[in-house]
Amino acid sequence: MKILLIYPYFIEERLQAEDIRAAPIGLYSVAAVLKEANEDVEILNWHDMGNRRAFIQETLREKKPDVIGFSTLHANRWGAIEIARIAKALDPNVTVVLGGIGATFLWHHFLSHFPEIDFVIRGEGEYPFLHLVRYLESPSQRGAERIKGLAFRQNGRIVVTEDEKLIENLGQLPIPAKYFEYQHVSSSRGCAWQCRFCGSPQFWRKKIRFRSPTHFVDELEMLYRKGVTFFYFSDDTFTMKKKRVIDICRSIIDRGLEITWYAISRVNYVDEDMLLWMRKAGCIQISYGIESGSEEIRKVLDKHVRTNQVKKAFEMTTKYGILSRAYFIYGAPGETWKTIQETIDLIHEIKPLSVVFYILDLFPGTALYEEFKEKSGISDDIWLNKIEGIMYFETSPDLTKDDVLAFGKRLRTAFYENVHAFARAVRLVDKEELYGFHGDFYSRLAMTFSHGEYARIDGVREKEDTAERLYRRSLDYGPNHRAYLGLGVVKQKQGLDQEAVQVLSEGLRFFPDSEPLNVCLGISYMNLGDREGALSQFMKFPASREAKDYIAQCREALA
């Protein structure tokens, strides 16, 4: 059978697609199980194909799938439905299967309203999908009701089968890196907490299962050998077990995997020893869900962390040269200008180096959504509307859209106007074994102000000055290629090319074969009118596309 696993496009276009660009980890895991069973399976990441109907038609016509499985979130469910309709129009016999968190909580809704959907997999999908494929390959096609974790239509009625048991030993699953290349990885599944805005506890049944450190680092090494050097560790809480975290970090170091990675944690599950090992193993950012600076709102959301734990976690994380990222939710039950100010006050205290603000949404599978349904009397048919979510303020008499938009603007302004001061306030732990990592940290942080996210945001203050300070701090810990290059570019922008020449020349003492440093130095020589000096730098890389243009300019000027 030809099987396509598709990550469909979303209802709303994103200005920044970073959070939705990668296909879910589970899709690769399902595909790997099918590959091990000798099935012909392919993954298509169509998160950005919303306006490319002709391309979708042509691709489906060319690949002629027998089965299409969709990884369905709430926000991309209409993408799945629309692609399914295209597929059915091309081949009415193609079998369409929905899986993922969106399908798990809305299985009855999908089967009630969308004839294009043949089967829904509820919960963990690896083995239910494999068993379904085996059923479809069987000449008799009998016994679908015996496949656990399934829902489908039969003789005009909807049938739902027994829940599939969670996979206890995650090490029994094949590692998808054997067949695919990707950056999002997870060393565990599940979440032990019960935040009322999150569907993870119900999807994973409030349980956490762990892969062995060896099995997880095997996956990292397989991807590393394919050229992947940056990863997102997507565990709900990577730092749940201290010894296990340190074992993973030791293994990364012992195997010589020169990687960098982001992780997700809780503020009450980190300590200094763990952070030290994480940094040495390549961790450069940790995201923490804080949700609000108000203790009362955190209680309403069942986010059981204390303010003193938040402060301690951010102080420790930053001290070890790991960028601390905070997630906040606003527009929650009980939100007022007072609670917004409490969040701003907390931001000033913890000085996060990155912040993400979300308006509170209600989604199927969450406690808040179930409360909303019970109070309002609405049904899941509300999702027949082309909406990605239900904003909490739309259900509350105490909040208006204007209130919530004003809250968001105030929060973002308060952060962006002060992030330069937060960056300048960073002081790193004095451990000689971390000096190289500290230089790397400061140079990365500097780049956000000179070339990255903060450089593009008007509300961020004193960008160039902050970048220069951070680049110089980086060099205090030793030679750093990124710092030399960044500082040289800053000096060029300031029109101080003689200073740029000094910085870049010093950098070339340590990194003589660096094309960017040589080309940048050549540009400064050009700005100073020294065409011969510039040409000598560019000629070190005559095949470089950028250098070629400058070589031609220098030769023309010298002629």
Residue, then its C-alpha position, 0 to 999 in steps of 0.5 A: m500500500k502507498i501511505l501518505l502521512i500529511y501535516p496539513y496547513f492551518i486556518e490562519e496564516r502566520l507572520q512568524a511560522e516558527d511554532i508550526r513549521a515542523a511536523p509533529i514528532g508523532l508523525y515520524s514515529v508512526a511512519a517509522v513503525l510502518k517502515e519497519a513493517n515494510e510499508d511504503v510510507e512518505i511524510l509530507n509537511w504541508h503546513d504552508m500549502g493553504n493557497r496551493r490547491a493545484f500543487i496538492q492536486e498534482t502531488l496526490r495525482e502523482k503519488k496515488p496514495d491508498v491511505i492518507g493519514f493526517s496529523t491533526l491539531h485543532a488549528n489545522r483541522w480544516g486543512a486536513i478536511e480540505i485536502a481529504r476532499i481533494a483526495k476523495a475527488l481524485d480517488p473515491n477509494v482512498t482511505v482517509v485517517l485522522g490522528g493527533i490531539g485534534a482528532t482524539f478530542l473531536w473524533h465524534h464531531f469529525l465522523s458526524h459531519f465529514p464523510e471524507i473522514d473514514f477513520v479516526i485514531r484516538g490517542e497514541g497512534e503508532y500501533p492503531f495505525l499499523h493495525l488499521v493498515r493491516y486490516l485494509e490490506s486484508p481481502s475480507q476487511r473484517g474486524a475493524e471493531r477489534i482494533k483498539g483506539l479507533a473510531f469509524r462509521q459502520n452501517g450508518r452508525i459511529v463505532v468507537t473501540e476500546d482505548e489502546k493502552l499506552i506504550e509502556n516501553l518507549g524503547q520498543l519503538p523504532i527510532p525514526a532517524k533510521y529513515f528520516e531527518y528532523q530536529h524535534v525530538s523527545s526523550s519522554r511522553g506525557c505530563a503529570w500536571q493538570c493545567r486547566f488550559c492544556g490538553s496534554p494531561q488528558f491526551w497522555r492520561k496524566k502519566i509520564r513515560f521515559r525513554s532510556p538515556t541510551h535510546f534517546v542519545d542514539e537518536l541524537e547521534m543518528l541525526y548528528r551523523k546526518g548533519v543535524t546539529f541543532f535540536y528542539f527537546s520537546d518533552d513537556t518537562f525535560t528536567m523531571k528526573k535529575k539523574r536521567v538528565i545528567d546521564i543524557c548530558r554525559s552521554i552527549i559529551d562522551r560521544g563527542l556530539e557537538i550539538t546545541w539544543y533548546a529544552i522545556s522545563r518547570v521552574n520547580y524542576v531545575d537546580e544548578d548541578m543539572l543546569l551545569w551539565m545541560r550547558k556543557a552538553g549544548c543546551i542554549q535555551i530553556s522555556y518555562g511556562i509562568e503564565s502570569g505574575s499573579e498568584e491568583i491567576r496561576k491558581v485559577l489556571d491550576k499552574h502550581v508554581r510559586t513566585n519564589q520558584v520562578k525567580k530562583a529558576f530564572e536567576m540560575t538559568t541565566k547564570y549558567g549561560i542558558l537563555s531563559r525564555a518565559y511563556f505568559i498567558y493573558g486574558a485569563p479568568g480574573e484578569t485586570w490591569k492589576t494582574i497585568q501589572e503584577t506580570i510586568d513587575l515579575i518580568h522586571e524581577i526575573k529579567p527573561l531574555s525572551v518572552v512569548f505572550y499568548i491570549l488564553d484560548l479554549f480548546p477541546g480536551t482542556a478543563l476550561y473548554e469542558e467548563f465552557k461547554e457545560k455553562s453555555g450549553i454549546s456542543d462541539d458543533i461550534w468547530l464547524n466554524k472556521i476558527e482555530g480556537i475560542m478566546y476566553f474573553e469571548t465567553s466572559p462578561d468581564l472582559t472585552k476584546d479591547d481590554v485584552l488587546a490593550f493588555g497584550k500591547r502593554l505587556r509587549t511594550a514593557f518587555y521590549e522597552n527593557v530587554h536591553a537592560f535585562a541583557r546588560a544585567v546578565r552576570l555569569v557564574d565564574k567557572e573556568e570550565l564554562y568560559g568558552f560557553h560563556g563567550d558563546f552565550y554572550s555572542r549569541l545574545a548580542m546577535t539578537f540585538s545586532h542581526g536577529e529578532y530584537a534588531r527588527i523590533d522598533g520598540v527595543r531600545e539601544k540595540e547597537d550599544t547593547a550588541e557592542r557591549l555583549y560582543r565585548r563581554s564575549l571576547d572577555y572569555g576568549p576568542n569567539h568568531r561570532a563576536y569578532l564578526g558581529l563587533g566588526v559589522v557594528k563598527q562598520k554600521q557606525g562608520l568607524d571602519q578603522e576600529a572595524v579593521q582592528v577588531l576583524s584583524e584580531g579575529l583573523r589571528f585566531f580564525p585565519d581561514s574564516e571567509p566572513l571575517n576576511v570579506c568583512l575586513g575587505i569591505s572596511y578596507m574599501n570603505l577606507g579607500d584601500r582597494e589593494g588591501a581590500l582586494s588581497q582579502f577578497m582574493k583569499f576566496p575567489a570562488s565566493r559569490e560575495a567576494k566575486d562582486y567585490i573583487a570586480q569592484c576593486r579591480e575596476a577602481l584600481a584600473 
